[in-house]
Amino acid sequence: MNLVLQGAALGRDSLAQLVALTGANHVVTLGPAAYRLTGVTEQAAIEPFCAERAMDFAWVPEERRLAELRLLALDMDSTLVTIESIDEMGDVLGIKDAVAAVTEQAMHGRIDYAESLRRRVALLTGLEEAALEDILEQRMHLSPGAEALIGKCREYGIRTLLVSGGFTVFTERLKARLGLDYALSNVLEIAHGRLTGRVLGEIVDGRAKARKLAEIRNALGAARAQTVAIGDGANDIPMLAEAGVSVAFRAKPVVREHATHTLDHVGLDGVLNLFI
């Protein structure tokens, strides 16, 4: 078993303490604030050790290899990008708080996602289509480490899937910008240059995300262990369950319970350190 720690630089004394605590046989420095301890025994004391130092930690099987990974799936809002795009759409209309309140309930799993989306999109009735372009250009920033993670996937031939309860106007642009292989999201109905307040077709909820991951995994002939899913909200839980490695990225508490790993302090490229 390996122990991966990342998020803060550790001095020699702290590393020696970790070696003694876990029985590690070797320490590999992965970066200025990332380490892999090999041959460890899991210890409950690692959690408070890392909490005190604002570090992420992960118990990682020794046999896990990035070269064997076939598919990486990730959510868009608050995962690939730093914003909740639908909340920003509400901000343009001056109703961000009303939209965000429903988003928050949905991400914590307190209300059905499909119903929450219908309610929020209805609030956006009349929003000009041009405002979506402004959000893309001015507000939609990639999460730290996103380009490094996706670039490494491309280098290793790992297919990438962006699967979102958000909207195609955003996911298709991100897909093209980052060179992603697949994308799935919701389609907004637009008439005369304005949102009608309705979504076209089947709503992409948690179940739809999971189905898409499984569909692509099967088409690739990949095993579950060769897939990774990354998300932050309750509607990502079914997708996380479909993956061999699941990462709760700066996620809601309910999501952490369903993920194999949690990243709170490092960027998306921290996922790469969970593999050799």
C-alpha positions in Angstrom: 0.0 0.0 0.0 1.1 3.6 -0.8 0.2 6.7 1.1 0.0 9.9 -1.1 0.1 13.2 0.6 -0.2 16.6 -1.2 -1.0 20.2 -0.5 1.8 21.4 1.8 5.5 21.2 2.0 6.8 18.9 4.8 10.0 19.2 6.6 12.4 16.4 7.4 11.1 15.9 10.9 7.5 15.6 9.7 8.4 13.1 7.0 10.4 11.0 9.6 7.3 11.1 11.8 5.2 9.8 9.0 7.6 7.0 8.2 7.6 5.9 11.8 3.9 6.1 12.0 3.1 4.1 8.9 6.2 1.8 8.7 7.0 3.2 5.2 10.0 1.8 3.5 10.6 4.7 1.1 9.6 8.3 0.6 9.2 9.6 -3.0 9.0 13.4 -3.5 6.4 13.9 -6.3 6.6 17.7 -6.2 7.3 20.7 -4.0 4.3 19.7 -1.8 3.5 16.1 -2.7 4.9 12.8 -1.5 4.4 9.1 -1.9 5.2 6.8 1.0 5.6 3.2 -0.1 5.0 -0.1 1.8 2.8 1.6 4.4 0.3 0.3 6.9 -3.0 2.3 7.1 -3.2 4.3 10.3 -6.1 6.4 11.6 -3.7 9.0 12.9 -2.9 10.2 9.3 -6.3 12.0 9.0 -5.7 14.4 11.9 -2.1 14.8 10.8 -3.2 16.0 7.4 -6.1 18.0 8.7 -3.7 20.1 10.8 -1.5 20.8 7.8 -4.3 21.4 5.2 -3.1 18.3 3.2 -5.0 15.8 1.1 -4.1 12.1 1.7 -5.0 8.9 -0.1 -4.3 5.2 0.6 -3.4 3.9 -2.9 -2.8 0.3 -4.0 0.8 -0.3 -5.2 -0.4 -1.9 -8.4 -2.4 1.2 -9.7 -0.8 2.5 -12.9 -1.7 5.6 -15.0 -0.7 3.7 -18.1 -3.5 1.2 -17.6 -6.3 3.8 -17.3 -8.7 4.0 -20.2 -11.3 6.6 -19.3 -11.6 9.7 -17.2 -15.0 11.3 -16.6 -15.5 14.6 -14.8 -18.3 17.0 -13.9 -18.2 20.6 -15.2 -19.5 23.1 -12.6 -17.3 23.4 -9.5 -15.1 20.6 -10.8 -13.7 21.3 -14.3 -14.5 25.0 -13.9 -14.7 27.1 -10.7 -18.2 28.4 -11.1 -21.8 27.1 -11.0 -22.7 28.3 -14.5 -26.5 28.4 -13.9 -25.9 30.6 -10.8 -23.9 33.0 -13.0 -26.8 33.0 -15.5 -29.1 34.0 -12.6 -26.6 36.8 -11.7 -27.0 38.4 -15.1 -30.8 38.7 -14.3 -30.1 39.9 -10.7 -31.5 36.7 -9.2 -28.4 34.8 -8.4 -29.3 34.2 -4.8 -32.6 32.6 -5.7 -31.0 30.3 -8.3 -28.0 29.5 -6.1 -30.3 28.5 -3.2 -31.9 25.8 -5.4 -28.5 24.7 -6.7 -27.2 24.3 -3.1 -30.1 22.1 -2.2 -29.6 19.9 -5.3 -25.8 19.6 -4.8 -26.3 18.4 -1.2 -28.9 15.9 -2.4 -31.8 17.5 -0.6 -34.1 17.8 -3.6 -34.4 15.8 -6.9 -31.9 17.1 -9.5 -34.2 17.1 -12.5 -36.8 19.0 -10.6 -34.2 21.5 -9.3 -33.0 22.1 -12.8 -36.5 22.8 -14.2 -37.1 25.2 -11.4 -33.9 27.1 -12.0 -34.2 27.2 -15.8 -37.7 28.5 -15.4 -36.3 31.4 -13.3 -34.0 32.2 -16.3 -36.8 32.9 -18.7 -36.0 35.8 -20.9 -32.2 35.7 -20.4 -30.5 36.9 -23.6 -28.5 34.2 -25.5 -25.6 36.7 -25.8 -25.3 36.6 -22.0 -24.1 33.0 -22.3 -21.2 34.0 -24.4 -20.3 36.7 -21.8 -20.3 34.1 -19.1 -18.0 31.8 -21.1 -15.5 34.6 -21.8 -15.5 36.5 -18.5 -16.6 34.1 -15.7 -15.9 30.5 -16.7 -12.4 29.8 -15.4 -10.8 26.3 -15.3 -10.1 24.8 -12.0 -6.4 24.7 -11.0 -4.6 21.7 -12.6 -7.4 21.0 -15.1 -5.2 21.5 -18.2 -2.3 19.5 -16.7 -4.7 16.6 -15.9 -6.3 16.6 -19.3 -2.9 17.0 -21.1 -1.5 14.0 -19.3 -4.6 12.0 -20.2 -4.0 12.9 -23.9 -0.3 11.9 -23.6 -1.3 8.4 -22.2 -4.2 7.9 -24.7 -6.8 8.1 -21.9 -10.2 9.1 -23.2 -11.9 12.0 -21.5 -15.6 12.6 -20.9 -17.2 15.8 -19.7 -20.6 14.9 -18.3 -22.7 17.7 -16.8 -26.1 18.6 -15.5 -25.3 22.0 -17.0 -25.7 23.0 -20.6 -24.3 22.2 -24.1 -23.6 25.9 -24.8 -20.8 25.5 -22.2 -19.7 21.9 -22.4 -19.3 21.9 -26.2 -17.0 25.0 -25.9 -15.0 23.4 -23.2 -14.8 20.1 -25.2 -13.4 22.0 -28.2 -11.0 24.1 -26.1 -9.5 21.2 -24.1 -9.7 18.5 -26.8 -12.0 16.3 -24.8 -13.3 13.1 -26.4 -16.9 13.1 -25.3 -19.4 15.5 -23.7 -23.0 15.1 -22.4 -25.2 17.9 -21.0 -28.6 19.5 -21.2 -30.0 21.6 -24.1 -31.6 24.9 -23.4 -34.5 26.0 -25.5 -33.8 29.4 -27.1 -36.3 31.4 -29.1 -35.8 34.8 -30.7 -32.4 35.1 -28.9 -33.7 34.5 -25.4 -34.1 31.5 -23.1 -37.7 30.2 -23.0 -37.3 28.8 -19.5 -37.4 25.2 -20.7 -34.9 22.3 -21.2 -35.2 20.2 -24.4 -35.1 16.4 -24.3 -34.2 14.2 -21.4 -32.6 15.9 -18.5 -29.0 14.8 -17.7 -29.2 13.9 -14.0 -27.1 11.6 -11.9 -28.4 8.5 -13.5 -27.8 9.8 -17.0 -24.2 10.6 -16.1 -23.6 7.1 -14.8 -25.2 5.6 -17.9 -22.9 7.6 -20.2 -19.8 6.6 -18.3 -20.8 2.9 -18.5 -21.7 3.2 -22.1 -18.3 4.6 -23.1 -16.4 2.2 -20.8 -18.1 -0.7 -22.4 -17.5 0.6 -25.9 -13.8 0.9 -25.1 -13.8 -2.6 -23.7 -12.4 -1.2 -20.5 -12.7 -2.7 -17.0 -14.3 -0.7 -14.2 -10.8 -0.5 -12.6 -9.6 1.3 -15.6 -11.9 4.3 -15.1 -11.9 7.4 -13.0 -14.8 9.7 -12.2 -14.4 13.2 -10.6 -17.3 15.3 -9.2 -18.5 17.5 -6.3 -22.2 17.3 -6.1 -24.9 14.7 -5.1 -25.8 14.2 -8.8 -22.3 12.9 -9.4 -22.7 10.0 -6.9 -24.1 7.5 -9.4 -21.2 8.3 -11.8 -18.7 7.9 -9.0 -20.1 4.5 -8.2 -19.6 3.4 -11.8 -15.8 4.1 -11.7 -13.0 2.1 -10.3 -11.4 5.2 -8.8 -13.7 8.0 -7.7 -12.6 11.5 -6.6 -14.7 13.9 -4.6 -13.1 17.2 -5.6 -13.8 20.0 -3.1 -17.1 18.2 -2.7 -20.2 18.3 -0.5 -20.1 16.0 2.5 -22.6 13.6 1.0 -20.3 13.1 -2.0 -17.2 12.3 0.1 -19.0 9.3 1.6 -19.3 7.7 -1.9 -15.8 8.4 -3.2 -12.6 6.4 -2.9 -10.5 9.6 -2.6 -11.1 13.3 -1.6 -9.1 16.3 -2.8 -9.8 19.5 -1.0 -6.4 21.3 -1.1 -4.8 20.6 -4.4 -5.9 21.1 -8.0 -7.3 18.6 -10.4 -3.7 17.5 -11.4 -3.6 16.0 -7.9 -5.5 13.1 -9.4 -2.3 12.1 -11.3 -0.5 11.5 -8.0 -3.0 8.8 -7.2 -1.4 6.7 -9.9 2.2 5.6 -10.6 
